[in-house]
Amino acid sequence: MTIIVTGGAGYIGAHVVDSLAAAGRDVLVVDDLSTSTADRVGDHPLHRLDLAAPGAADELAGVMRDAHATGVVHLAAKKQVGESVAKPEWYYRENVGGLGTVLEAARATGVDRLVFSSSAAVYGEPDGGVVDEGTTPRPINPYGQTKLAGEWMARAAARAWGLRQVSLRYFNVAGAGRPELGDVAVLNLMTLVLDRLERGERPVLFGDDYPTPDGTCVRDYIHVADLADAHVAALDYLDGDDRAHDTFDVGTGTGVSVAQMLAAIGAASGLDATPQVSPRRPGDPASLVATASRIREELGWAPSRGLEDIVSSAWTAWRVQRDAGVEPIRAAG
Ligand SMILES: NC(=O)c1ccc[n+]([C@@H]2O[C@H](COP(=O)([O-])OP(=O)(O)OC[C@H]3O[C@@H](n4cnc5c(N)ncnc54)[C@H](O)[C@@H]3O)[C@@H](O)[C@H]2O)c1
């Protein structure tokens, strides 16, 4: 009755492992540790495997059989948008190929439940900025494309051989459930700001002339521990429901602007987070917020942590990790 968590040593994956364990599920982590470290897995078994490597499906099938696996939460992927633009072939191999490995192994071993990590990046730059699962996905970079292709592949497997699967489209994930599990990848607003503040630099605000209430971009921030709990709800849904496949946005339904976020980080850290304003970056939609109503209705999941929790836990985790000598992961290239 084990759940395989691919990417379980990563930022979100380690929180998913915590949530599954708290819900009484046995967990086995499969991870190549390409962007993480084994100590994040704690006492849970870890099988080190590159899911995008030739022959990985056979090895994973063996792991699934030995563990008597019943389901997979597939988080393992590469997630840097800029890197995906520079190396699209590699992103497709890692993200789409890696999922192909998981599906082949699951089919060979009769593991018929999958929760797939998708992303709000599938929406691209939607008109109006508020989306739901009925909004047509139009990813604007290879990273988002690999996530949409992954959703399609998982759905095709559901149709072909009876896989039950849920794709979760994560919005802006931040915060930490425990300080030692904090995000050290300097790839999103929260960690970019914390990194600059730590170095005594001012945060950079890209564009203050958007058509939003305060002129800065608006996003939907979800606490990583709430997001992790959504995976438990998704697996329960797959256990209890006869629908073969479904897709859910995982957000809060509340938009927070960059300026509001900077103010919250300043308040939590006690540091001056007054930004220096730079021109807009291409590819940043003015607003991207989920209605997040379907997941509440269908899975009975709702976020329980607000912006203050997100920011204060992220700040504490950042300091704890840095004090422990954990080096930030910076954008490639
Ligand atoms: N962080 C976010 O804001 C966010 C938003 C939307 C979606 N996602 C998705 O959530 C998932 C987890 O993201 P994260 O933020 O925890 O990233 P992360 O880099 O911290 O975790 C990814 C994990 O997958 C492992 N991995 C990568 N490639 C692998 C491979 N070929 N074989 C085996 N293991 C491999 C890494 O070692 C790492 O432990 C990813 O699929 C990502 O695309 C993240």
The ligand as an SDF file (V2000), in Angstrom:
LIG
                    3D

 44 48  0  0  0  0  0  0  0  0999 V2000
    7.8190   25.4600   -7.1230 N   0  0  0  0  0  0  0  0  0  0  0  0
    6.7610   25.9270   -7.7690 C   0  0  0  0  0  0  0  0  0  0  0  0
    6.3710   27.1010   -7.5740 O   0  0  0  0  0  0  0  0  0  0  0  0
    6.0030   25.0650   -8.7470 C   0  0  0  0  0  0  0  0  0  0  0  0
    4.8760   25.5990   -9.3900 C   0  0  0  0  0  0  0  0  0  0  0  0
    4.1770   24.7890  -10.2820 C   0  0  0  0  0  0  0  0  0  0  0  0
    4.5630   23.4880  -10.5030 C   0  0  0  0  0  0  0  0  0  0  0  0
    5.6770   22.9980   -9.8790 N   0  0  0  0  0  0  0  0  0  0  0  0
    6.0690   21.6130  -10.1390 C   0  0  0  0  0  0  0  0  0  0  0  0
    6.1690   20.9350   -8.9000 O   0  0  0  0  0  0  0  0  0  0  0  0
    7.1350   19.8940   -8.9990 C   0  0  0  0  0  0  0  0  0  0  0  0
    8.1260   20.0250   -7.8500 C   0  0  0  0  0  0  0  0  0  0  0  0
    8.7290   21.3000   -7.9180 O   0  0  0  0  0  0  0  0  0  0  0  0
    9.7180   21.8200   -6.7830 P   0  0  0  0  0  0  0  0  0  0  0  0
    9.4910   23.2780   -6.6810 O   0  0  0  0  0  0  0  0  0  0  0  0
    9.6020   20.9730   -5.5700 O   0  0  0  0  0  0  0  0  0  0  0  0
   11.1040   21.5910   -7.5170 O   0  0  0  0  0  0  0  0  0  0  0  0
   12.4580   20.8950   -6.9630 P   0  0  0  0  0  0  0  0  0  0  0  0
   13.4780   21.1400   -8.0110 O   0  0  0  0  0  0  0  0  0  0  0  0
   12.7350   21.3390   -5.5820 O   0  0  0  0  0  0  0  0  0  0  0  0
   12.0580   19.3780   -6.9170 O   0  0  0  0  0  0  0  0  0  0  0  0
   12.1240   18.5280   -8.0450 C   0  0  0  0  0  0  0  0  0  0  0  0
   12.6510   17.1900   -7.5600 C   0  0  0  0  0  0  0  0  0  0  0  0
   12.6590   16.2810   -8.6660 O   0  0  0  0  0  0  0  0  0  0  0  0
   13.9450   15.6610   -8.7510 C   0  0  0  0  0  0  0  0  0  0  0  0
   14.1870   15.3680  -10.1660 N   0  0  0  0  0  0  0  0  0  0  0  0
   14.3150   16.2650  -11.1880 C   0  0  0  0  0  0  0  0  0  0  0  0
   14.5320   15.6080  -12.3410 N   0  0  0  0  0  0  0  0  0  0  0  0
   14.5290   14.2740  -12.0500 C   0  0  0  0  0  0  0  0  0  0  0  0
   14.6930   13.0900  -12.8230 C   0  0  0  0  0  0  0  0  0  0  0  0
   14.9550   13.1470  -14.1490 N   0  0  0  0  0  0  0  0  0  0  0  0
   14.6140   11.8980  -12.2030 N   0  0  0  0  0  0  0  0  0  0  0  0
   14.3600   11.8190  -10.8710 C   0  0  0  0  0  0  0  0  0  0  0  0
   14.2030   12.8970  -10.0860 N   0  0  0  0  0  0  0  0  0  0  0  0
   14.2880   14.1170  -10.6730 C   0  0  0  0  0  0  0  0  0  0  0  0
   14.9210   16.6790   -8.1790 C   0  0  0  0  0  0  0  0  0  0  0  0
   16.1040   16.0960   -7.7090 O   0  0  0  0  0  0  0  0  0  0  0  0
   14.0830   17.2890   -7.0470 C   0  0  0  0  0  0  0  0  0  0  0  0
   14.2180   16.5460   -5.8430 O   0  0  0  0  0  0  0  0  0  0  0  0
    7.7540   20.0170  -10.3840 C   0  0  0  0  0  0  0  0  0  0  0  0
    7.1020   19.1080  -11.2300 O   0  0  0  0  0  0  0  0  0  0  0  0
    7.4260   21.4450  -10.7790 C   0  0  0  0  0  0  0  0  0  0  0  0
    7.3750   21.6020  -12.1680 O   0  0  0  0  0  0  0  0  0  0  0  0
    6.4010   23.7570   -9.0040 C   0  0  0  0  0  0  0  0  0  0  0  0
  1  2  1  0
  2  3  2  0
  2  4  1  0
  4  5  1  0
  4 44  2  0
  5  6  2  0
  6  7  1  0
  7  8  2  0
  8  9  1  0
  8 44  1  0
  9 10  1  0
  9 42  1  0
 10 11  1  0
 11 12  1  0
 11 40  1  0
 12 13  1  0
 13 14  1  0
 14 15  2  0
 14 16  1  0
 14 17  1  0
 17 18  1  0
 18 19  2  0
 18 20  1  0
 18 21  1  0
 21 22  1  0
 22 23  1  0
 23 24  1  0
 23 38  1  0
 24 25  1  0
 25 26  1  0
 25 36  1  0
 26 27  1  0
 26 35  1  0
 27 28  2  0
 28 29  1  0
 29 30  1  0
 29 35  2  0
 30 31  1  0
 30 32  2  0
 32 33  1  0
 33 34  2  0
 34 35  1  0
 36 37  1  0
 36 38  1  0
 38 39  1  0
 40 41  1  0
 40 42  1  0
 42 43  1  0
M  CHG  2   8   1  16  -1
M  END
$$$$
